[in-house]
Amino acid sequence: MDDVLRMVGQQVSGALGSVLVGLYVHGSFVGGDFDVDRSDLDLLAVLLQEPDELLITSLRTAHGARRTAQVERANPGRGRA
């Protein structure tokens, strides 16, 4: 799971750039109830400013199916990304 967190963090950081203050994991992963077969990954991004349309588009691209497929290929047998 650390590899998935690292990959997603890099993607989000790349999409948000210098506007990103911090990216935090919360939910079942932090609470110790994460199940790779049923849980999703909950993230909270803190930004320096309200996101504009360009930033939102960049983040949507990073979060899109192409990126999800990359995460799943990098972690076969680990459930859904």
N, C-alpha and C positions, 0 to 999 in steps of 0.2 A: 504494500500500500504506500510505502514511502516513495517509491518510484512514481506512482500515480500523482501523489501530492506535489512532488517536485516538478513533474511535467506540466500539470495544470497551473501551478504557480508561475512557471516560466511563461506559459501562454498568456495568462492574465496580465502578468507584469509587462510583457511585450506589447500587449494591446493597450494598456492604460498608460504606460510610460511614466513620465515624471509626475503625473497627476496622482499616482497611487501612493498613499501614505502607508498602508498596511493591508495585508490580506490574512484573514483569520479563519481558521476552521472551527466550526461549532456543530452542534447536533450530536447524533449518536456516536460519531467517531471520537469526539472529545469525552463524551459521557461513558465510553467504554461498552456501548451496546451495539457497535457497528457490526453488521453481518454482510460480508462481501456479496452474498447471493440475493440480498433483499434491500440493503441500505443504499441511499444516495450520499453524495458528498456535499455537505452544506458549507458554503463559503460566504464570508462577509468582506467586501472591499471598502476601505475607507479612503476617500478621495479628498484632494485639496480644494476642489471646486465641484459644483454641480456639473454632471456630464452633459456635453452638447451632443448633437446628432452624430457628428463625426466619431466621437469617442464611443458612443453606443453602437454604431455600426461596426467599429473595429472590435469591440468586445463580442458582439454577436458573431462575427466571423471567427474569432478565436474559440468561441463556444460551440460552433457549428458542427455538423455531422462529420466533416472532414477531420476536425481535431478529435472528436470523440472516437472515430475509427482509429486514429493514430494511438490514442491511449489504450484502446482495447487490443490492438495488435502488439503493443509493448508489454501487455500484461495478460497473455492468454490464460484462460481458465480462471480468471479472477472475477467473474460476474460482469455486470454491465458497468460502463464508465459513467 
